[in-house]
Amino acid sequence: MLSGRRNNASMKLGVYGWDLQIAAVVRAARREGAVAVACHAPADDLLAGARVADSWEALIDERACEAILVGSTGWDDARADGVRHLVQAGRPLLLSHPLTPSMLLAYEFDMIRADVGGVVLPFLPDRQHPFVVGLRDAVEGGLVGGGRLGRLESMSLVRRIPNRSKDAALSWLARDADLIRLLIGEPQRLSTLASLASEAAYASLTVEFGGESQVPARWQVARGDTPLAELTLTGDAGQIRVTIPDSTLGPAVWRWQDLDGEHEAEAFDGGSVMMGSLARAMSASASVLEEGAQPAASWADAARAIELAETVPRSLARGRAIDLHQEEFTELGTFKGTMASLGCGLVMIGLLVLVVATVIGGIAHKAGWAFGEQLTAIWPFVVLAALGGFLALQLLPLLIQGPREK
């Protein structure tokens, strides 16, 4: 039982959008409560009794609901704007993952969240399964059952899905990338293997992650009747294979196979796990976890996973590996990038003004056009004023950050 101010037994939820992930969370929440208000959601039995709202504005009121679940089906600019306002308002949010295919929008949400200090969690329950904790122990210590895994040599994750379209493949990669990052660390390089750089390539897509100091990891799409992942760690002294069912289908059994044979875990309910994570994040004891437990993924983790998935089409189109830069997206970093681009633009415009003013000034002098000569004579002052204004803009971070630090 949570010792904080709130637990999922009494939490009033709002729903903004719908998909299988949100349905799994609502299904778990209805065992002890109900959804209070729903917006842009279908007429589903799981939402029976919920007040129907036409706009996200109904969800921003804390009296209407205490936390909001956001789904990805029907995602558009209007939904993105609504989520942006909810994050700015500091409302606790549990977002479907991947909520958006846009890396920039995902990082924008994370920057707003960091600024207001709100709770924003992605639906990534698999990392909290006890088997994943066991896999991390095996990676760090080389232990596998009663024997040894030894030095980890490779990792592979085969994702079996019935729909192997581009959108479906990239969506599953964004989810599985969280496990890859968790087990082997941040990839430094991404490359793709496919026979064609087209939509058909995603039906048998293979993505490889690695780098100079990283264990190579391979993610592959394969055909399957139901979504299922087969995760394999291979060491120089043994192998672990874990079968991971879809976390949106309700309580499901994971299977672990190592040198000691095959083992099964208790039924794992992704929706219930995420409800618990949301309750902990909102409680006064957010940092308290059971011994050996894996903390929930942050929205920064989700944004990074979306970035990895977004890199795949570029790698396919170019037919080569893409280096992954560990760039931290912040408001200050965005400002510096904008200023760098603006500075280059001003230099180019200044050179253009110099050439045009020189030509016009020469023509005006030959033609005896006094006004033209006067007009071209002021160009240095115009350029100087523009550059001075640009330099003054560099002081904005100091003016904005100064009051916050006090």
TIMARDO-755502 format. One record per residue: x, y, z of N, C-alpha, C in turn. Coordinates in steps of 0.1 Angstrom, whole numbers, plus 5000, padded with zeros to 4 digits. Example, Ala and Ser with C-alpha at 12.3 -4.5 7.8 and 13.67 -1.06 7.14 Angstrom:
residues 2
513249435078512349555078513249675078
512849785071513749895071512950005079
//
This chain:
residues 406
500849885000500050005000500950125000
500550224992501350344992501150435004
502250495008502150575020501950725017
501850765004501650895001500150945002
499951054995498651114997497551054988
498050974978497050924968497450784963
496450694961496750564955495650544945
495950434937495050414925493650364929
493450334942492150284946491050394947
491550514948490550624949490850734939
491650714929492050814920490950834909
490550964907489550994896490351024884
490050944873490850954861490051034850
490751104841490251154829490851084817
490151074806490651014794490651114783
491751124776491851214764492451134752
491551084744491950994733491850854738
492150764729491950624732492850534724
493250424729493950314722494050194731
494750084727494849964735495549984748
496550074748497350094760496450164771
495750264766494850334776493750244780
493250164771492150064775492749974786
493949934785494549844795494649914809
494950034809495050114822493650134828
492750164819491350184824490750054829
491049944822490549814827491049784841
492349824843492949794857492349894867
492050014863491550114872490050084876
489350034867487950004870487749894880
488749824883488549724894488349784907
488849914908488749984921488150114920
487850164908487250294906486650304892
486650424887486050454874486550574868
486350594855486850714848485750824850
486150944854485251054857484851124845
485751154835485451234824486251184812
485651184800486351124788486151224777
487251254769487251344758487851274746
487251284734487751224722487951074723
487051004731487150864733485850794728
485950674724484750604718483750564729
482650524724481550474734481950334738
482750314747483250184752482650154765
482450024768481849984781482850014792
484150024790485050064800484850204805
484250284796484050424800482550454805
481850344808480450364812480450454825
479550544825479350634836480250764835
481150774826482050884825481351004818
481551124823481051234816481751264803
481051284792481651304779481951454777
483151484774483551624771483951644757
483851764752484151794738485551854736
486151894747487451964746488351924758
489651944756490651914766490452014778
489752124776489652224786488852164798
487952064795487252004806488151924815
489351884810490251804818491251884826
491352014824492352094830491952124845
490652114848490152144861490452024870
491152054881491551944891490351884897
489251954898488051894904487451794895
487651794882487051704873487751564874
489051574875489851444876491251474882
491851374887493151394894494351354885
494151274875495151234865494451204852
495251224841494651214828495451104820
494751014813495350924804495150964790
496250974782496151024768496450914758
495550894749495750794739496250844725
496650764716497250804704496350794692
495250714692494450704681493750834677
493850864664493350994659494151114662
495451084664496451194668496451294657
496351424660496451534651496951654658
497051774651497651894657496751944668
495451924667494551974678494751894691
494951764689495251674701496651714707
497551744698498951784703498851914711
498052004706497852134713497252114726
496252024727495551994740496551934750
497351844745498351784754499351884759
499751974750500752074753500152164765
498852204764498252284774498152204787
497852084787497752004799499051984806
500151964798501451964804501852094810
501552204803501852334808501052364821
499852304822499052324835499552244846
500552154844501052074854500151954858
499251914849498351804852499151674852
498951584861499551454860499051374848
499951324840499551264827500251124826
499451024821500050894816499750894801
500850894793500650904779500950774772
500150734762500350624754501750634747
502450524745503750534738503850434727
504250494715504650634713503350714710
503250824717502050914716502150984702
503351024698503551104686504751044679
504751044666505950994658506951104657
506651224662507551344661508551344673
509851334671510851354681510751494687
510651594678510651734683509551764692
508351714689507151734698507351664711
507851544710508151464723509051534732
510151594726511151664734510551804739
509651864731508951984735508151954748
507351844748506651804760507551794772
508751734770509651704781510251834786
510551934777511052064782509952134790
508752124786507652194793507452124807
507551994807507351914819508451954829
509751964824510852004833510652144838
510052234830509952364835508852384845
507752314844506652324854506752224865
507552124863507752014874506551924875
505851894864504751804865505051664863
504051574865504251434863503751394849
504651334841504351294828505051154826
504251044825504750914824504350854810
505250774804504850704792504350564796
503550494787503150364790504250264786
505150234795506250144793506450054805
505449964807505449874819506549764818
506949724807507749604806509049614814
509649734814510949754821510749724836
509549724841509349694856509049544859
509049464849508849314852510149264859
509849174869511049114876512049044867
511648994855512548924846513549034840
513049154838513949264833514949294843
514549294856515549314867516549204867
516149084864517048964863517948984852
517449034840518349054829519349154831
519049264838520049364842521049304851
520649224860521649164869522549074861
522048994851522848904843523848984835
523349104829524249184821525449244830
525049284842526049354851526949254858
526449134861527149034869527548914862
526948884850527248764842526548644848
525648654858524948534863523748494855
523548364854522448314847522048184854
520948184862520548064869521648014878
521947884878523047834886524347834879
524347874866525647884859526048024857
526748054846527148194843526848224828
526448354827526348404813527648444807
528548484816529948524812529848664806
530848694798530848824792529748834781
528948944782527848954773528448984759
528048914749528548924735527548994726
526248964728525249024719523849014725
522949094719521549094724520749104711
519649024711518749034700517249034705
516449104698515049114701514249104689
513548994688512648964676511249004680
510649094673509349144675508349084665
507548994670506548924661505249004662
504749044650503449124650502649084637
501349094638500549054627500549164616
500649294620500649404611502049454610
502649434598504049474597504249594587
503349684588503449814580504549904586
504850004579505850104584505450164598
504250214599503850274611503850174623
503350054620503349954631504749914635
505649894626506949854629507649964637
507550084633508250194640507650214654
506350194655505650204668506250104678
506349974673506849874682508349894685
509049944675510449974678510650084689
509750184689509850284699509550224713
508750124714508550054727509649974731
510149884721511249794724512549864727
512749984721513950054722514250084737
513150104745513350134759514050014766
513749894763514349774769515849764764
516049794751517449794746518349894753
517850014755518550124762518850084776
517850024783517949984797518949874799
519049784789519949664791521349694786
521549764775522949784770523449924770
522550014775522950154775522550224762
522950354762522550434750523350394738
522650354727523350324714524050444709
525150414703525950524696525750524681
525250414676525150404661523950324658
523250354647522050284643522150254628
521950124624521950094610520849994607
520349994595519249914591519649814580
518949694580519149594570517849564564
517749594551516449564544516849554529
516049484522516249464507515849584499
514849654504514349774497514149894506
514450014501514150134509512750184506
511750104509510350134506509550084518
508250094516507250044526507449894528
507749824518507849674519509049634528
509949724530511149694537510849674552
509749724557509449724571508849584575
508449504566507849374569508949274574
510149304570511249214575512449304580
512149414585513149514589514049464600
515349494599516349464610517049584613
517149624626517849744630518949694640
520149744638521249714646521749834654
521949824667522449924675523849884680
524649984681525949954687526850074687
528150044689529150154690530450094694
531450184696532850134699532850054713
532050104722532150044736530849984740
529949954730528649904733528549754728
527749684736527349544731526449554719
526749484708525849494697524449444700
523449514695522049464697521349474684
520449374682519749364669518249354672
517449434665516049434667515449394653
514549304653514049254640512549234640
511849264629510449244627510249104621
509249024627508948894621507348884622
506848784614505448764614504948684626
503848724631503248654643501748684643
501048584649499548604650499148704660
499948714671499748814681501048884685
501049004689502249074693503048994703
504348974701505148894710506548934707
507348934718508848964717509648854722
510748814715511648714720512948784722
513348804735514548874738515648774742
516848784736517948684738519148754742
519848724753521148764757522148654755
523148674748524148564745525548604751
526048524760527348544765528348434761
529548444765530548344762530448224770
529548224780529348104788527848054789
526948124782525548084783524648174776
523348154777522348234770521048234778
520448354777519148374784518148414772
516948344773515948384763514648414771
514048534769512848574776511748594766
510548544768509448564759508548664766
508248774758507548884764506248904756
505048884762503748904756503349044756
502349084748501849214747501349264760
501849374765501349424779500049484779
499349504767498049564766496949464767
497249334766496249234766495749184779
496149254790495749204803496749114809
496549054821497548974827498048864818
499348854816500048764807501248704814
501648584810502748514816504048534807
505148574814506448584807507148454810
508048414800508848294802510248324800
511048254809512548274810513148134808
514148134799514848014796516348034797
517047954806518447964807519147834809
520247824815520947694816520247604826
519347654834518647574844517347524838
516947564827515647524821514747644819
513447614818512447724816511647754828
511447884830510647924842509548024838
508548034846507448124843507248224855
506848344852506648444862505148444864
504748514875503248534878502748624867
501448614864500848694854501148844856
501548904845501949044846500949134839
500349234846499349314840499949454838
500249494825500849614822500049734827
498649734825497849844829497849864844
497849764852497849774866499249824871
500349784864501649834868501749984865
501250024854501250174851500350254860
499250204864498450274874499250284887
499950184891500750194903501850294902
502550294890503550394887503050534888
501850564882501250694882500950734897
500350644904500050674918501350704926
502450634924503650664931504250794927
504150824914504750954910503951074915
502651054918501851164923501851164939
502451064945502351054960503651124966
503551144979504651204986505851104987
505650984984506650874985507050834971
507150924962507450884948508750814946
509750844955511050784954511250654961
510150604967510150484975509750364966
510650274964510450154956510750024964
510149914960510549794966511949754963
512649684972514049654969514149574956
515149624948515349554935514449594924
513449674927512449714917513049814907
512549814895513049904884512050024884
512550144885511750264884511050274871
509950344871509150364858509950454849
509750434836510350514826509950654827
510750754824510450894824510050934810
509451054808509051094795510351124787
511451154793512751174786513151034780
512950924787513150794781512350774769
511050804770510150784758510550874746
510950994749511351084738512551034731
513550974739514750924733514350794724
513450714729513050594721512350644708
511550744709510850794697511950844687
512950914692514050964684514750844677
515050734684515650624677514750564666
513450554669512550504658512550594646
512550724649512450824638513750824629
514850774635516050764627516050654617
515250554619515250434610514950474595
513950554592513650584578514850654571
515550744579516750804573517850714570
518050614579519050514577518750424564
517450394563517050314551517150394538
516850524539516950604526518350624522
519250644532520650674529521450544527
520950434532521550304530522850294538
522950354549524150354558523750374572
524850354581524650374595524450524599
523750554609523550684614524150694628
525050794630525650824643524650894651
524450844664523450894673524250994683
523851114683524451214692523551224705
524251214716523551224729523351364733
522451434726522151574728521051584738
521251684747520251704757519351824752
518051804751517151904746516651984757
517052114758516552204768516152334761
515452424769515052554763516352634760
517352624769518552704766519252644754
519252514752519952454741519252494728
517852494728517052534717517352684713
517452764724517752904721519052924715
520152854720521452864714521452814699
520752704697520652664683520052764674
518952824679518252924671519153044668
519853084679520753204677521853174668
522353054668523453014659522953024644
521752974642521252974628520953124624
520453204633520153344630521453424628
522453384635523753454633524353434619
524253304615524653274601523853344591
522553354593521653424584522053574583
522353634594522653774594523953804587
524953714589526253724581525953724566
525153624562524953614548524153734542
523153784550522453904546523354024545
524254034555525154144556526054154543
526554034539527354034527526554064515
525254024514524454054503524154204502
523854264514523654414515524854484510
526054434514527354504510527454504495
527254394488527354384474526354474467
525054464471523954544465524154694467
524554734479524754874482525954934474
527054844472528154894464527754914450
527054824444526654834430525654954428
524654964437523755074436524455214438
525355214448526155334450526955384438
527655284432528455314420527555374409
526455304406525455354396524955494399
524655514412524055654416525155754414
526355724417527455824416527655864401
527755764392527855794378526755864372
525555834377524355904372524056034379
524756074389524556194396523256194404
522856074408521656054416521956074431
521756194436522156234450521356144460
520056124458519256054468519755904469
520155844457520655714457521955704465
522855804463524155804471523855814486
522955894490522655914504522055784510
521155714502520555594506521555484508
522455464499523455354500524555394511
524655514514525655554525525255504539
523955474541523555444554523555294557
523955214547523855064549524755014560
525955074563526755034574526055044587
525255154589524555174601523355074603
522755034592521654934592522254804597
523354764591523954634594524454634609
524954744613525454764627524354754636
523154814633522054804642521454664643
521454594632520954454632521854364640
523254384638524154304646524054334661
523854464664523754504678522554444685
521454444677520254374682520454234685
521154164675521454024677522253994689
523254074691524154054703523354084716
522354184716521554204727520654084731
520254014721519453894723520153784731
521453784730522253684738522153704753
521653824757521553844772520253794777
519353744768517953704773518053584783
518953484781519053374790519353424804
520353524805520753574818519553644825
518753724817517653794823516553704827
516353594820515253494824515653404835
516953354835517353264845517653324858
518053454857518453524870517353524880
516053564877515053564887514753424892
514853324883514453184887515453134898
516753174896517753124906517653184919
516953304920516753364933515553294940
//
